[in-house]
Amino acid sequence: MRRQSTFLHAAALALLLMRKEGSYDKFEIMEEQLQEWLGDDWRDLVETEDMQKVKKRRKASIFS
């Protein structure tokens, strides 16, 4: 179920933010957890071209 949901998008975003922030100690923990949740091919699932396009967006203000 996790392989076919928005979970992959959330995982890709979390990894992106960890790389950007430089949280490499937490990055290893995240990798281990993703392997447990998604299986040995988790990296192939999360690092596809579509997942690389995932970015954090701010909602537009109604006053702008």
CORDACOR-V452232 format. One record per residue. N is the residue number from 0. RES is the residue in one small letter. PSI is psi as a letter, one per 20 degrees, with the letter a starting at -180 (NA if undefined). OMEGA is omega in whole degrees, 0 to 359 (none if undefined). NEAR is the number of other C-alpha atoms within 8 Angstrom. Layout:
BEGIN
n:N res:RES psi:PSI omega:OMEGA near:NEAR
n:N res:RES psi:PSI omega:OMEGA near:NEAR
END
This chain:
BEGIN
n:0 res:m psi:h omega:180 near:4
n:1 res:r psi:h omega:181 near:9
n:2 res:r psi:i omega:184 near:8
n:3 res:q psi:k omega:183 near:7
n:4 res:s psi:a omega:177 near:7
n:5 res:t psi:i omega:177 near:7
n:6 res:f psi:h omega:179 near:9
n:7 res:l psi:h omega:177 near:13
n:8 res:h psi:g omega:179 near:10
n:9 res:a psi:h omega:179 near:8
n:10 res:a psi:g omega:179 near:10
n:11 res:a psi:g omega:179 near:13
n:12 res:l psi:g omega:179 near:11
n:13 res:a psi:g omega:178 near:8
n:14 res:l psi:g omega:178 near:10
n:15 res:l psi:g omega:180 near:8
n:16 res:l psi:h omega:178 near:8
n:17 res:m psi:g omega:177 near:12
n:18 res:r psi:g omega:181 near:10
n:19 res:k psi:h omega:183 near:6
n:20 res:e psi:h omega:181 near:6
n:21 res:g psi:k omega:181 near:6
n:22 res:s psi:m omega:186 near:8
n:23 res:y psi:h omega:176 near:8
n:24 res:d psi:h omega:178 near:6
n:25 res:k psi:h omega:182 near:8
n:26 res:f psi:g omega:179 near:11
n:27 res:e psi:h omega:178 near:8
n:28 res:i psi:g omega:179 near:8
n:29 res:m psi:g omega:179 near:9
n:30 res:e psi:g omega:179 near:8
n:31 res:e psi:g omega:181 near:8
n:32 res:q psi:g omega:179 near:8
n:33 res:l psi:h omega:177 near:11
n:34 res:q psi:h omega:178 near:11
n:35 res:e psi:g omega:184 near:8
n:36 res:w psi:h omega:189 near:7
n:37 res:l psi:i omega:181 near:10
n:38 res:g psi:a omega:185 near:8
n:39 res:d psi:h omega:181 near:7
n:40 res:d psi:k omega:182 near:8
n:41 res:w psi:h omega:183 near:10
n:42 res:r psi:h omega:177 near:7
n:43 res:d psi:h omega:180 near:7
n:44 res:l psi:g omega:186 near:9
n:45 res:v psi:h omega:185 near:11
n:46 res:e psi:k omega:175 near:9
n:47 res:t psi:r omega:182 near:8
n:48 res:e psi:g omega:180 near:6
n:49 res:d psi:h omega:181 near:6
n:50 res:m psi:h omega:180 near:11
n:51 res:q psi:i omega:179 near:8
n:52 res:k psi:i omega:181 near:6
n:53 res:v psi:p omega:178 near:9
n:54 res:k psi:q omega:178 near:5
n:55 res:k psi:p omega:179 near:5
n:56 res:r psi:q omega:175 near:4
n:57 res:r psi:q omega:176 near:4
n:58 res:k psi:q omega:178 near:4
n:59 res:a psi:q omega:178 near:5
n:60 res:s psi:q omega:178 near:5
n:61 res:i psi:i omega:182 near:4
n:62 res:f psi:i omega:182 near:3
n:63 res:s psi:NA omega:none near:4
END
